[in-house]
Amino acid sequence: MTEGFTDRVVRAVASTGPLCAGIDPSSELLDHWGLDDTPDGLRTFGLSCVEAFAGVVPVVKPQVAFFERMGSAGLAVLEEVLGACRAAGLLAIADAKRGDIGSTMAAYATAWLDPDSPLVADAMTAVAYLGLGALRPAFDLAAAGGKGVIVVVRSSNPEGRALQEARTVAPDGAATGPAVEDLLLDDIAACNRGGLAVAGTVGAVVGATRSPSAFDLSGLGGVILAPGVGAQGGTAEGTAALFAGCAPGTVLPSVSRSLLVAGPDVAALRQAAATECAVLGSALG
């Protein structure tokens, strides 16, 4: 029987602690590392991150956009980085934030979740503006291979609040239904309760800087990716309070910029990741 994505994450977190380390080779970070803003710079940055994080953190999250911006050469580097993650035993979330319908969504899913794809990762991020049901091709492919789809629900950026907190229309036509974010969370929980072949396939992005909503996150049944720790002001203690009651190992605080500035020295970056993982582990329990 295929091991589900959530179970894979829980097992990895038990070995190292709860941290999703970003791999974000932005122009600014490449410059900070003394690297050229070129495919060669991307390669050095990405592979150094893999070397530093292997055995120290459970999950990494390459931000696809920083590779895509350099066209085919950048995507070739991303293939190398994802391959290095697999070789190092690191779970990798492709932060691609894809979302579409029908055959287009199926093609996105194939790119990031099909074992035969050169870009295959352990999970991908997705957006549900076309409806959660439109992501079903990705859910099905992920479930078949023990991979995950993490849907952006309550993002850490302030611009998202008006849309994510908007009230839906109740069956009687009154605009008193649940907030968009809570409706999505409830639908994700339903998928994980039995709507898919493998429970725990679908996760959610829930910002660590957001106040609690009406949905009880302990009932999600999937991985929670929690951006906002570090550069955006989120703390280990605040994260622990927000996600109190969630099953151990299912919450992945995501840290990128505030961690990556420890490079380019691999040993220094490894130590920074180990320290962050220990602090988060102590807070989350």
Sequence and secondary structure as in RCSB ss.txt:
>XXXX:A:sequence
MTEGFTDRVVRAVASTGPLCAGIDPSSELLDHWGLDDTPDGLRTFGLSCVEAFAGVVPVVKPQVAFFERMGSAGL
AVLEEVLGACRAAGLLAIADAKRGDIGSTMAAYATAWLDPDSPLVADAMTAVAYLGLGALRPAFDLAAAGGKGVI
VVVRSSNPEGRALQEARTVAPDGAATGPAVEDLLLDDIAACNRGGLAVAGTVGAVVGATRSPSAFDLSGLGGVIL
APGVGAQGGTAEGTAALFAGCAPGTVLPSVSRSLLVAGPDVAALRQAAATECAVLGSALG
>XXXX:A:secstr
    HHHHHHHHHHHH S EEEE   HHHHHHTT  SSHHHHHHHHHHHHHHHTTT SEEEEBHHHHHTTHHHHH
HHHHHHHHHHHHHT EEEEEEEE   HHHHHHHHHHHH TTSTT  SEEEE  TT GGGGHHHHHHHHHHT EEE
EEEE SSGGGHHHHT B   TTS S S BHHHHHHHHHHHIIIIISSSTT EEEEE TTS   SS GGG  S EE
EE BSTTSB HHHHHHHTTTS TT EEEEE HHHHTT SSHHHHHHHHHHHHHHHHHHH 
